[in-house]
Amino acid sequence: MDFSPCRLTEEQKTRARGNFKGCQQLIIALLFFLVALPIFAAGDLISDRAYFEDPTNQLTFIQAKQQLFTQYQGVLAKGFSHSAFWLRLTIDTHRINAPRLNNDLIMLIRPSVLDEIQLYDPLDPASMPRLSGDTIDLSPIDNGLYRSFNLNFSIPQEEKPRDVWLRVKTTSNNIVDVGVYELGYSIRLNKNRELFYTFNIIFLVCFLTWALIHWLGSFDKLIGVFVIKQLLAIMWSILAYGYVRFIVGDLVPAYFIDKATSLVIILYTGSTFYFDYLLFLEYQSSKRGSKLLLLLMGCVLIELLLMASGATMRALQLNMVTTFLDPLFALIVAIGLTPALDHSDKQSPLISKKTLLAVYIVMFILAGPPTLAGMGFIPGTAFALSARMIHGLVSGALIIYLLYIRTRHIEQVTKKRMIELSVKEEDAEQEWNRQDEKSKFLAILAHDLKTPLAVAKMALGTNPLTDKHINFVHQAIDNMSAVIERCLQVAELEDHQMPLNFVTINIIDELKELQHKSIGAERIKIVGDAKLTVRSDAQILRIILSNVLDNAIKYSSFETPIKVNFAPAQQERLAGIEISMTNLPGKAGWPDPDRIFQKYYRSNYAQHLTGSGQGIYLVSQLAAILGGHIRYAPNQTHICFILWLPN
């Protein structure tokens, strides 16, 4: 599609600013709720946290206990590693000011994509460690009676502080958040988290719905890719937040859920790269820079091959690196855009450079710190655990905003193009009509001048030349003059060169004068009040009456009477006069009532008579100029035209 510059009106600019502010408010609200998630962890009973990395993956619990542990605060973030990580957690029930209860404590572990977690608790009578993780099939015996979207263990209470140990082994990044809570508090905390997860999915579904509706209306490739991207985002959310494991974990092996989660993550990032590539491909100056995004798409193929070969950790590690690079590369490409006439069709860009820069700066800020924490380069925070949620929501909202701007621009340009096309089609149709009229006019003019010229030539060639032959010549000259005069009158009418000069006109005098000049004067019968007058333009009225009379004389039966009646007549509370001219039809027959007032119309049986087909058309137009009208009102035996003029 060819896009041209389209200037927005002030109303459209105001509406666009309002939409942008609304989008900003939505993003701020989402950030507030998501960042507020750690507040719900205020009742944590863990007083001390420490970890030890086991690169051999061979240490037993007894051996691991004897190692030197390193303390950490909040969330453990160690990136991707083949090592097993041992966590030593000190549980102190005196950290909360509440009566001691007999209920068990609940240990909540996030994220839900950790592969395998072993719990070693001194108060646990079981000889084997208890297991949890997204590769571990659910078992009510292993996890107690409590179940949630999170990975969790129910553990007994004890008055004095005690240490428990966790062994974490995963193919995903080693970012681990552990909290221990009283049962009632953990239920409330989980409900709040689940509420946020649900709202997140609802927002993603809203984004998908908007995109799907617009895609079905346009089949735009870019919006279609965004639809796929949002579908994958929803699938990833359902898998990563633990919905699938919670709902069908008893029916579907955990191994398949784990692999499906990894696959959807890779496909989701791949769809993000492809979307960005298509977006920047619409800009002429970004075609070279877009090759950076093609590199990321190539990395997605490598990730899929790694996953197929069993190297899931390496695939996810490369995926996290490319997730960090995507907004960075997009930002670099956006910086390189020229500010104007940047579309591939050398037209104004669909989305301005400033808008693209603002959007990808926000995306880079959102993706940067959590990704670095996930790779173990910076300390982990509770915010990093919600990074995917925040990034998915905010990036979705920002992309929807970009697509909204782009869609509005396309709609405006399309509308403008449609208007231009309509104007061109109308101009072409008018030009065709003008050419058609010109052809008809020339054909009629040639016929109307050729016939009297032939008569004059024949008469002048007669020897001896009699008075009768001279009359034929004069008649031929009069016919040619009438045709030329009528053509000039129509030209003056259509060029708006007929000035009006209203005077008082005696109708009987005007009709008598026209009768006297007419070749069929003896056939014209005039009936009406001799004192009746009308205030109108004398020249135009004379043209109207003479054309109607000439038409009646020419097309009526030879030597049959032509009746002209006039009388006062009121129409729509306006005083005026009505003049009717009635005659019997001649050889030309009855005119077509639907075409009688069309320019150049002539009956099929009237082609042998001299005439341009402009007389009655001219009458209808001139009557309108005088504020009146003429209508064709035949009866069963007679042709009749009725002219009404205001007085």
PyMOL commands that set and color helices and strands:
alter all, ss='L'
color gray80, all
select helices_A, chain A and resi 10-35+37-41+61-65+93-95+140-143+183-218+221-240+243-248+254-281+284-286+290-308+312-335+353-374+382-385+387-460+467-494+507-517+521-523+538-555+604-606+615-625
alter helices_A, ss='H'
color red, helices_A
select strands_A, chain A and resi 46-54+70-71+76-77+84-91+105-110+116-120+130-132+151-155+162-169+175-182+502-506+524-527+533-537+562-571+574-583+629-632+639-646
alter strands_A, ss='S'
color yellow, strands_A
deselect
rebuild
show_as cartoon
